[in-house]
Amino acid sequence: MSTINREEVARVAALALIDLTEEELDRFAVELQVIAQAVITVSAVATADIPATSHPIPMANVMRDDVPGTPLSVEAALSGAPVAQSGRFAVPQILGDEA
């Protein structure tokens, strides 16, 4: 079983150019060891006859069918607009005349 100690955490942090305090080195060494142990436990249970999954329950596409419908008329689309001009939404100008 591999162990992750504070020296290993310090080495990886130095490679990643991350400054860690002494307390962070101790805390991360413990937390990473717990994670490594969990991976070992799962790896021991996962065998070739168990299919890999990304979700514990089967997932299906829940999107509706793409069925063409009747589009909104220009009047209906613009009915909720605060300001409309020449059959278009009117918005404040954000660029100068040079654009």
N, C-alpha and C positions, 0 to 999 in steps of 0.2 A: 504494500500500500504506500502510495506516495504521500509525502507530507509537505505542506506549504508552511514554511516558517517565515519569520520577519525578515531574514536575510534575502530570501527569495523574493518577497514582496518589494524590498528595497531595491533589488537588482532590476526587477521589471519596471518599477517606478522610474528608476534612473534612465533606463532605455527609452521610456515614454516621455522623458523630460518632465516628470511630475514630482513636485516637492511635497513630501509627506512629513508630518510631525512624528515624533516617537510614539505618541498615543495612536495616531492613525496607522502606523506600521503594525503595532500590536493588534489593533482592532481588525484591520483588513486580513492579517494572517489567520486569525480565528475564523472570520467570516468566510474567507476563501477555502479554508480547510473543511468547513461545514458543507459548502457547495461541492467541493471535490468528493466528499464522502457520499453525498446524495447522488452524484453521477455514477459512482462506483456501485451503489445499491441498485440503481435503475439498470445499469449495464449487466449486472448479475441476473436480473429477472428477464431482461429482453433477450429472447433466443430467436433463432432463425425461423421457428414456426409461428412466431407472433408478428403480424404485419405492422409496419411502422405507420403511425397515424399522427396527424397534426391537431386533431380534436378528439375529445373523449366520446363524442356522439357523432353519428354520420351527419354531414352537412350537405345541403342541396342548394342549388341556385334558387333564390327566392324572388328573382326579378320577374316582372310580368312580361308577357309577350309584347314585342314591338309591332303594334298594329297601327297602320296609318288611320288617322281620323280627320275630321273636318277642322281646318285651321280657324283661328279667330279672324274676324274681319278687322280691318284697320280701325274702325270706330270702336269695336269692343276692346281691342288691345290698348287703345289710347284712352279709354273711358276712365281709368283710374289715375292717369297721369296728371300731375299738378299743372303742367303747361305743355301744350302740343302746338306745333306749327307746321303747316304744309304736310300734314299726314305723318309727322315724325315726332318723337319725344324731343322737347326743347330742354337743353341743359346749359348751365353757365359755361361760357368760354373759358378754357384754362390755358390755352396757348395764345401767343400773340399773333399778329397778322403775318409775321414772317414765316410761320410754319406752313 
